[in-house]
């Protein structure tokens, strides 16, 4: 692939929208970092955001997916949310950009955004159609397989197969999904370390395909939480105390896949112990990615007949009760508080897991632990603000303790300074299902 692949093109509008999200989220993140004591100064956040901002001009044209310019018009895809999550992916998976050429920084960012769009679109397709477990897993496998195929990938064959498998009312997604998959394949097979990570990517993709296929058992018409528990209990985990709900949460997330894409474009390789530490950290971040994303959606999911994963974590015994109506289960603040505390604990584990074998001079892993809820709980209408602050109050000491154990001493908020805004009744009222 020529270095000219980063010129102007159809993807320029998408790049500008991602840039705008990064700038807005970065500004908010700095304010929040100064409000709470996370164990590192707000300059860490400011530096990461500034570094990404300098990269954006090189990203133009790297997508080359015409359907993106129209936002996938005619499909069922939640394009605005995916652009926001792509901005988050740019921020939280750029750990090894220092080991990339400028051209490969652009390609890595484009590949990660394309995988984000692809994964979000597949998720919307499965949620919006009557698919069986095997049909859903087969669809995921078909679209993810080209990420590790060398030459024998034919976009026209994929398009025809998708038209056969995707439900009639979702046919508007076929061209966009084909183009996203084809462009991602093209970027990856020219990455300098693609061969070294193909087998790891293949394993991650199979885990994602199985996890996402299990989501069909969250739906009212095919609900079987016991089936999910049976599969999830057997999923591997870096620590035996991880509950089946947390293992399931990890199985449906694709953050580890984004990190492996990033490593494909790095020109230096990690040692086996460094790679294991990095992926263990991202195991925990994947759990958190799902729980943070789900915890705000419990009321909406109940209305749509879905048994929310965060609700499973909070009220596991009730959702497993065959005589109970999962849509009638309404969590209270007594349910939210231990869940937020557990999520904060897992964030601390992610940081310490990474630091077992990896140096972290830029505080990248604490930055990820902090930025993830900022990205996922920042809604345009402000509806996630109370939950965000409730979580940050639990998260701040967990990150601070992990930083204190593994990082140099930063000059942070003086002891005795009030951390964060005060608790208010508005938090409780906004978290409870109506």
DRENLUM-82660 format. One record per residue (C-alpha): x, y, z. Coordinates in steps of 0.1 Angstrom, whole numbers, padded with zeros to 4 digits, always signed. Layout:
# DRENLUM-82660
XYZ...
# end
This chain:
# DRENLUM-82660
+0000+0000+0000+0013+0034-0009+0018+0062+0016-0005+0082-0006-0034+0064+0010-0038+0093+0034-0049+0119+0010-0084+0135+0008-0113+0112+0001-0149+0103+0010-0140+0097+0046-0130+0133+0053-0164+0142+0068-0162+0112+0091-0127+0122+0102-0139+0158+0110-0168+0144+0131-0145+0121+0150-0121+0150+0155-0149+0171+0169-0160+0144+0193-0124+0140+0205-0120+0177+0211-0153+0179+0230-0146+0148+0251-0111+0158+0258-0122+0192+0271-0147+0176+0293-0122+0150+0305-0097+0176+0316-0124+0194+0336-0134+0161+0353-0098+0152+0360-0094+0185+0378-0126+0179+0398-0116+0145+0411-0082+0131+0423-0073+0102+0401-0037+0100+0412-0024+0117+0380-0025+0153+0369-0049+0167+0343-0019+0174+0321-0018+0136+0314-0052+0138+0298-0044+0171+0281-0012+0156+0266-0029+0125+0253-0057+0145+0236-0032+0170+0221-0012+0141+0207-0043+0127+0190-0053+0161+0177-0019+0164+0159-0026+0131+0142-0060+0140+0127-0048+0158+0096-0030+0126+0085-0062+0106+0089-0081+0122+0060-0090+0099+0032-0078+0068+0050-0113+0053+0052-0123+0053+0015-0157+0040+0023-0183+0061+0003-0212+0049+0024-0198+0065+0055-0202+0100+0040-0240+0095+0041-0240+0079+0075-0250+0045+0061-0283+0060+0049-0309+0034+0044-0295+0011+0071-0306+0006+0107-0272+0016+0120-0269+0041+0150-0243+0061+0131-0240+0090+0156-0232+0067+0185-0207+0048+0164-0188+0080+0155-0187+0088+0192-0174+0054+0200-0148+0056+0172-0136+0088+0188-0133+0069+0221-0115+0040+0203-0089+0066+0190-0082+0077+0225-0081+0045+0244-0063+0021+0221-0033+0042+0209-0008+0027+0234+0018+0019+0208+0016+0049+0184+0052+0058+0193+0063+0026+0176+0046+0035+0143+0055+0056+0113+0032+0086+0106+0015+0067+0077+0009+0037+0099-0005+0059+0127-0031+0070+0102-0038+0035+0090-0041+0021+0125-0066+0048+0134-0086+0042+0103-0086+0004+0108-0097+0007+0144-0125+0031+0135-0137+0008+0107-0137-0022+0131-0157-0001+0155-0182+0008+0128-0184-0029+0117-0189-0042+0152-0215-0017+0160-0234-0023+0128-0233-0061+0133-0246-0056+0169-0275-0035+0155-0283-0061+0129-0285-0090+0155-0305-0068+0179-0330-0058+0152-0337-0092+0137-0350-0126+0146-0318-0146+0144-0309-0179+0161-0277-0184+0180-0261-0202+0151-0273-0177+0125-0259-0148+0145-0225-0165+0151-0222-0175+0115-0229-0139+0104-0202-0126+0128-0177-0152+0117-0183-0144+0080-0177-0106+0085-0147-0110+0109-0129-0137+0090-0114-0114+0063-0094-0096+0091-0071-0127+0091-0074-0138+0054-0044-0131+0032-0056-0130-0004-0087-0151-0009-0113-0125+0000-0139-0115-0026-0161-0085-0015-0187-0095-0042-0190-0130-0027-0194-0115+0008-0221-0091-0005-0241-0119-0021-0238-0141+0011-0249-0112+0033-0279-0106+0011-0289-0142+0016-0284-0142+0054-0295-0108+0066-0332-0103+0072-0353-0086+0045-0360-0054+0065-0322-0050+0071-0310-0053+0035-0300-0016+0036-0270-0026+0057-0255-0050+0032-0235-0025+0011-0222-0006+0040-0212-0038+0059-0195-0052+0028-0175-0020+0022-0164-0017+0059-0152-0053+0059-0134-0049+0026-0116-0017+0036-0106-0032+0069-0092-0063+0052-0072-0042+0028-0057-0020+0056-0048-0050+0078-0031-0071+0052-0006-0043+0045+0002-0038+0082+0039-0045+0090+0031-0070+0119-0002-0084+0107+0012-0119+0103+0025-0119+0139-0010-0112+0153-0033-0131+0129-0037-0161+0152-0044-0138+0182-0070-0118+0162-0086-0150+0151-0090-0162+0187-0105-0128+0197-0129-0128+0168-0142-0163+0176-0147-0152+0212-0166-0121+0200-0187-0141+0175-0198-0165+0202-0204-0138+0228-0225-0117+0205-0245-0148+0193-0254-0154+0229-0271-0121+0231-0300-0136+0212-0309-0152+0246-0314-0118+0261-0344-0111+0240-0380-0116+0252-0389-0141+0224-0358-0163+0229-0348-0155+0265-0326-0180+0283-0303-0164+0308-0294-0199+0321-0281-0207+0286-0259-0175+0288-0247-0185+0322-0238-0220+0310-0216-0207+0282-0202-0178+0301-0191-0198+0331-0168-0218+0309-0151-0187+0293-0115-0182+0304-0106-0153+0327-0073-0139+0342-0087-0145+0377-0110-0172+0390-0132-0147+0410-0147-0132+0379-0184-0140+0378-0202-0154+0348-0219-0121+0342-0185-0104+0340-0171-0131+0317-0202-0127+0295-0197-0089+0295-0162-0094+0283-0172-0118+0255-0194-0092+0238-0169-0064+0238-0143-0058+0211-0117-0035+0228-0091-0063+0228-0096-0066+0191-0090-0029+0186-0057-0032+0206-0046-0061+0184-0053-0041+0153-0031-0013+0168-0003-0037+0174-0004-0049+0137+0008-0014+0127+0036-0011+0152+0071-0017+0139+0083-0032+0172+0071-0064+0188+0062-0070+0225+0077-0099+0244+0053-0127+0253+0050-0114+0289+0044-0078+0277+0017-0090+0253+0000-0111+0280+0000-0081+0305-0014-0059+0278-0042-0083+0269-0050-0091+0306-0054-0054+0312-0078-0053+0282-0097-0083+0294-0108-0061+0324-0113-0031+0302-0136-0052+0279-0157-0062+0310-0159-0025+0319-0167-0014+0284-0198-0036+0284-0210-0028+0319-0205+0010+0315-0224+0008+0282-0252-0012+0297-0257+0005+0330-0273+0035+0315-0296+0015+0292-0315-0006+0318-0349+0012+0314-0347+0014+0276-0337-0023+0273-0366-0033+0296-0390-0015+0273-0375-0034+0243-0378-0067+0261-0340-0072+0266-0324-0085+0298-0296-0060+0303-0261-0073+0312-0256-0047+0340-0290-0059+0354-0277-0095+0353-0247-0084+0373-0269-0066+0399-0298-0090+0402-0284-0123+0390-0306-0146+0411-0338-0129+0399-0330-0129+0362-0322-0166+0365-0356-0173+0381-0378-0189+0355-0409-0176+0372-0398-0140+0374-0405-0114+0347-0370-0098+0340-0388-0067+0326-0404-0061+0359-0371-0061+0378-0363-0025+0388-0329-0018+0403-0325+0006+0433-0295+0026+0445-0286-0004+0467-0280-0023+0435-0261+0004+0417-0236+0012+0444-0219-0023+0447-0219-0026+0409-0201+0008+0405-0177-0002+0433-0169-0035+0416-0164-0018+0382-0139+0006+0399-0121-0024+0414-0118-0040+0380-0104-0008+0366-0077-0009+0393-0069-0045+0383-0066-0035+0346-0039-0009+0355-0019-0033+0378-0022-0061+0352-0007-0039+0326+0021-0027+0348+0032-0062+0357+0054-0063+0326+0049-0030+0308+0064+0004+0314+0038+0032+0313+0056+0066+0313+0026+0084+0298+0001+0069+0323-0018+0054+0294-0036+0027+0313-0049+0050+0341-0059+0073+0312-0080+0045+0296-0097+0036+0329-0107+0073+0333-0116+0080+0297-0138+0050+0292-0168+0062+0313-0163+0098+0300-0167+0085+0265-0195+0061+0271-0216+0081+0296-0214+0115+0280-0247+0119+0262-0256+0149+0240-0286+0156+0263-0267+0152+0295-0287+0122+0306-0257+0103+0317-0241+0130+0338-0254+0119+0372-0244+0083+0367-0210+0094+0354-0203+0114+0386-0216+0085+0407-0191+0062+0390-0162+0087+0391-0166+0090+0429-0160+0052+0432-0134+0052+0404-0111+0079+0416-0097+0061+0447-0093+0028+0427-0072+0045+0400-0054+0065+0426-0044+0034+0446-0033+0015+0415-0012+0045+0404+0003+0048+0438+0014+0012+0437+0028+0012+0402+0035+0047+0390+0057+0077+0400+0043+0100+0426+0024+0128+0408+0015+0161+0424-0022+0157+0426-0051+0172+0445-0040+0180+0481-0054+0157+0508-0085+0172+0524-0096+0188+0491-0133+0180+0483-0133+0156+0454-0161+0159+0429-0196+0174+0432-0218+0165+0461-0242+0136+0461-0277+0148+0453-0311+0133+0452-0311+0139+0414-0286+0110+0411-0309+0085+0427-0339+0097+0407-0321+0095+0374-0307+0060+0379-0339+0043+0389-0361+0027+0363-0395+0044+0361
# end
